[in-house]
Amino acid sequence: MSALATLLSFDTALLVAGIVALYLGAEALVEGASRLAIGLGLRAAIVGVTIVAFATTTPELFVAVLSGLGYSADLGLGAIVGSNIANIGLVLGISALIRPMGVSTTTLRRHVPFMIAAAVALVALGMDGNLSAVDGGVLLVILVAFTGYLLYRARSATADALGTDEIDIEDEDEVSAQLRDVVYLGLGLLLLFVGSNWLIQGGQGLLESFGFGPRFIGLTVLAFGTSLPELAASVISAVRGESEFSIGNVVGSNIYNVVAVLGILAIMVPVNVPASTISLDFPALLVFTFGVIALMLRNRDVSRLDGGILVGGYLVFFWLILP
């Protein structure tokens, strides 16, 4: 077997192993989050947009930080922009094709505005061709505001669920159940982290062997690879009929990708924004962001037709970025 064939076989094995690990990780993550939501009296939309969304954003954070330290910060930018587009076009689209999803008023009023703010802020800050440390600080300020708001709403929701009566001391069974849920979350996060690394290494190795450039790799294999946790978690939630988890996961992930991941990356190293990103990738991000919101507002759901539109839109975007 030639050296090239050996390399391709190894990369393919990494891809398969990564996909399996991502699926198992998403299953454990959704299971743990669902049970915690019930046990703590929190709404599914809040848990989806916080615990699940932040956990599934970890691969993007790893890729961006690794890119900034040892490779190219531009690669990390492409991965984040491409991941946000894939989250809407593929993750929500495929989830809606599996089962139409209702959109809660909580998500539309309290979470979607932050997703808009994150996308608009990224485009506005990056239009000068650079994301500086100051720009990263602006994104992190939005992150602090979003996190603070979510904590406030979560505390209010928990207080409403529990009422004003004194809380009884939990029995051993309840404590054990909560510990089990935390273990599920930790195991899911670990599998997502490992699986994402394997998939990204395998996918990047395959594309580089065929001569594809960094921008295409960032927008496709890295973006798709880091979106697989969101895809797996959202698809599993859709199959179970937990639409609030699916939508909340995507909305929260798109917020954290920009304000947390790119905020940290820009503070670490200056991020150059290529002209092709300004002319194509940024407009595509805005079109997908405002487009999916329009679909949500139309009938307060994401139907199978909407899912087909989103997936079709992503395929058009993929065609446009082909070298």
JOMO-V174973 format. One record per residue. PSI is psi in whole degrees, 0 to 359 (999 if undefined). Layout:
psi: {PSI:PSI}
This chain:
psi: {133:165:321:316:321:317:316:321:318:315:320:318:321:319:312:314:321:318:317:314:322:318:311:322:317:320:313:321:313:320:311:317:320:313:323:321:317:315:326:355:20:154:147:323:322:316:319:322:354:282:304:315:315:321:317:353:348:318:319:319:316:313:316:315:316:319:317:326:318:347:252:128:332:324:319:320:314:321:321:312:314:324:318:321:317:324:318:309:314:309:304:321:309:320:319:326:326:314:126:142:129:149:122:152:326:313:316:319:327:333:318:320:325:327:320:313:320:313:314:319:317:313:315:317:331:357:340:5:10:143:108:178:325:316:318:322:321:316:321:330:318:321:314:317:317:314:317:319:316:319:321:314:321:320:319:317:320:319:319:321:323:337:188:357:163:145:126:152:132:143:172:325:319:318:317:320:318:321:321:319:321:321:318:314:315:317:318:317:318:315:322:319:311:314:321:318:314:315:318:316:314:314:318:319:320:313:320:326:338:7:18:148:173:318:315:320:316:316:341:281:318:318:313:320:316:346:349:322:316:319:311:314:318:320:316:318:320:318:323:356:17:70:328:326:315:309:316:324:315:313:311:319:318:328:308:324:317:302:330:303:306:329:313:317:316:328:325:309:149:138:116:136:107:156:324:328:318:321:333:308:316:311:320:319:316:320:314:319:307:331:313:327:320:320:321:320:336:306:17:36:173:104:176:323:317:319:319:321:317:314:318:319:321:321:324:316:317:319:322:330:359:136:999}
